[in-house]
Amino acid sequence: MTTMLTLPGGRTAEVERLGSGRPLVWLHGAFGLEWSAPLVRALSASHEVIAPKLPGYGASDGLDGIRSFFDLSIWIDEVLDALQIERVDVAGHDFGGAAAAEYAALFRRRVDRLALLAPYGLWRDEAPLPDIFGLTPGALQKLLYADPSGEAGTAFNAPLPDAAAQNEAILRRRQALIAAAKLMWPIPDKGLKHRLHRIGAPTLLLRGDRDALMDEAYMAAFAERLPGATLRTVAGGHMLPHESPEGTAAAMLAHFARAA
Amino acid sequence: MKFMSFNLMPYRFLPMDFPERHRSVWVDIPGHLFDPEKGHQLYNEYMDQLEYAAELGFDGICVNEHHANGYGIMPSPNIIAAGLARRTKNAAIVVLGNSVALYNPPVRIAEEFAMLDCISGGRLVAGFPVGTSMDTNYAYGEVPTTLREKYYEGVRLILEAWKRNEVFSFNGEFTQMRYVNCWPKPIQRPHPPVWIPGGGSVETWDYCADNGFLYSYLSFSGYKRAKVFMDGFWDTLARKGLPGNPYQAGFVQFVAVADSDQHAADLYGAHAEWFFNKTQHIYGGFVEAPGYRTLNTIKLGMESQQKGPRLIDTTWKEMIERGTVIAGTPKRVTEQIEDLCRTLNVGHLGILAQFGDMPHDKVLYNLRRIATEVTPSLKSLWDDRWEDHWWPRAMTNPRAPRADEPALAEAGK
């Protein structure tokens, strides 16, 4: 179900709500919510998944006022206020993983449990991240998927039959990257390392075993600053929510059950 | 009609197999391909060429800014312009320009341009490009989504810094300064003419029209393909009830003069092909960062099926047919340049007489033939109807660089 929320100042937030159970906020990756639809469905079997489209994505506006992860955290908090949900579990992938970590560090008292899937937010000189904003679509497909020629991998750049739909898909991809690039350009380290220690929620750090984008070094770097975190891998590449939804959901649900 | 000699300053010693061995001439071009002693040769040759163009009677000489770029080794056009200002007398020094969002704070541009205007005796044209995505976002790390906002804010700060004599505070989104105080001030008051080089953004047409700036469409693909972009500017002015003065526009064009079409092909063909087939080899991932153009501009481009400004893999024959290069006898070249100026309605033309790996002597030959056999008969093209409000107003009696220091030193005792 799609809900259009009105936030202070008249801004619109587009939120997908699916399933019932404990509320779980899902924060999508740089390419947009459409690329985590399979995971959202899997999670909705046991949770009420609340998946906002981040500012600049879909009908969620107000990107002009979002200049940092600090602004984004406040935006997420205002979405929860508008939904009148007090305490939540939060999970996020990639760009949304950085957003989830930032939110859980800043609004620590509102977050019960946290899951970070191949999250952005840190930088290691010895393992520089590939630049997703400086790659051709074909190169991205190879980087992001464990099996670039599989069903999920080919869907990422699948040509559409009519020109109008194709143009719309190109514009949607552009719109997504415009929003993500605004906060992560040119290097996605925006000081999260100074705030991670504030996270109090039991945290799962999850990575695909064939993730060519997010090197293991990054999970280690997160784990180093989150001593209580659980480090897990599942079979898959970087686009876990799209390419490996079942394994990913199972790992997340196990964490949420364990930490309950 | 004003003619400028424009030099991109290509690194003309790139290996012939560059496109096969390397993915991009821009952003991640390998450092070992730059030989600093060749750099010494090239900077000095290119400055000689610009100075010779001024001597030959070109109205202006033109430099621009690129970063990590194999076909433009001029990250700092102001350094080149300072050298040119000392060695030329009458030519306008057209810096086209400084990519405003890359200077921190942008007052640095106000200061350096004021210095150039003072050194040259008021001959400066102040160009403010946004800069390409390769230069600004990839090579210099600027956030694409806010690049234009930062650029507009920077231009506003520079103009204020030139106009105001009192110290003031500037509370911008991207620059905060408690004490703005541009010292020196430019000779041209309130400020040198402002030119905006653009690639074809809808926003730029409005910006130039609303502020009275000159719009210069920078493209290497020639005037036939440029018409849709220039018409966009003229339509914008007309819609706002403003006159379509050709002097409010500029354009650049490759020009090559010889004794016959065949002679031109023999002399220049390989160099033009080198330019397009070697130096326009840019990795697809670097062409446009997300947010560099607004969604609005991208949509318009899709609807009108606009072609981008870049051409690659082309032959001399195709370049001649498409007007990418205007070449041939002086008579043919003159006719085509007149056609270009009338078609696009432009009063300033930057002529690229050096292109690709063209060697020094050939450039000088081309420049001389253009300046003596082509441009003189076209200079009065617009004089009957239009006045150029976008040209520098130099001071009278500027001090010439002198060579009598020993005598003066003696007299000073």
Interface residues (C-beta under 8 A of the other chain):
Chain A: L63 R67 D131 F133 G134 L135 T136 A139 N167 I170 L171 R174 Q175 L177 I178 A179 A180 A181 K182 W185 P186 I187
Chain B: V27 N137 Y138 G141 E142 V143 P144 T145 T146 Y283 G284 G285 F286 A289 P290 G291 L295 I298 K299 M302
